[in-house]
């Protein structure tokens, strides 16, 4: 995971977000991929934390940015609306 992606997720989670919102922001469809490649590493780096730490599988679980995550945002200055997904190419152009 790049520092930019970590900052992007941290920006999104300034307000607690469900995993589905994080997956949508990153363009992911697989929960396992999101958990293994993004959420678990970000929590291990203390960038994100669960809103219900004792119940990781709760249906109302959300993820929020920690103080360490906010520090990353200050250094990378990423807005919560920036996206890692590429915009679609206009018709008739080649990419």
For each residue, the residues with C-beta under 8 A, 3 or more apart:
1: 5 6 37 38 41 42
2: 5 6
3: 6 7 72 76
4: 7 8 76 78 84
5: 1 2 8 9 26 38 84
6: 1 2 3 9 10 42 45 47 72
7: 3 4 10 11 72 73 75 76 78
8: 4 5 11 12 25 26 78 82 83 84
9: 5 6 12 13 22 25 26 38 42 47 48
10: 6 7 13 14 42 47 48 65 69 70 72 73 78
11: 7 8 14 65 73 78 79 80 82
12: 8 9 17 21 22 25 80
13: 9 10 16 17 22 48 63 64 65 69
14: 10 11 64 65 70 73 80
15: 64
16: 13 51 62 63 64
17: 12 13 21 22 62 63 64
18: 21 22 61 62 63
19: 22 23 31 34 35 39 61 63
20: 23 24
21: 12 17 18 24 25
22: 9 12 13 17 18 19 25 26 34 38 39 63
23: 19 20 26 28 29 31 34
24: 20 21 27 28
25: 8 9 12 21 22 83 84
26: 5 8 9 22 23 34 38 84 85
27: 24 83 84 85
28: 23 24 33 34 38
29: 23 33
30: 33 34
31: 19 23 34 35
32: 35 36
33: 28 29 30 36 37 38
34: 19 22 23 26 28 30 31 37 38 39
35: 19 31 32 38 39 40
36: 32 33 40
37: 1 33 34 40 41
38: 1 5 9 22 26 28 33 34 35 41 42
39: 19 22 34 35 42 43 48 63
40: 35 36 37 43 44
41: 1 37 38 44 45
42: 1 6 9 10 38 39 45 47 48 69
43: 39 40 46 47 48 49 50 63
44: 40 41
45: 6 41 42 68
46: 43 49 66 68 69
47: 6 9 10 42 43 65 66 68 69 72
48: 9 10 13 39 42 43 63 64 65 66 69
49: 43 46 53 63 64 66
50: 43 53 56 61 62 63
51: 16 61 62 63 64
52: 55 56 58 60 61 62
53: 49 50 56
54:
55: 52 58 61
56: 50 52 53 61
57: 61
58: 52 55 61
59:
60: 52
61: 18 19 50 51 52 55 56 57 58
62: 16 17 18 50 51 52
63: 13 16 17 18 19 22 39 43 48 49 50 51
64: 13 14 15 16 17 48 49 51
65: 10 11 13 14 47 48 69 70 73
66: 46 47 48 49 69 70
67: 70 71
68: 45 46 47 71 72
69: 10 13 42 46 47 48 65 66 72 73
70: 10 14 65 66 67 73 74
71: 67 68 74 75
72: 3 6 7 10 47 68 69 75 76
73: 7 10 11 14 65 69 70 76 77 78
74: 70 71 77
75: 7 71 72
76: 3 4 7 72 73
77: 73 74
78: 4 7 8 10 11 73 82
79: 11 82
80: 11 12 14
81:
82: 8 11 78 79
83: 8 25 27
84: 4 5 8 25 26 27
85: 26 27
86:
87:
88:
89: 93 94 95
90: 93
91:
92:
93: 89 90
94: 89
95: 89
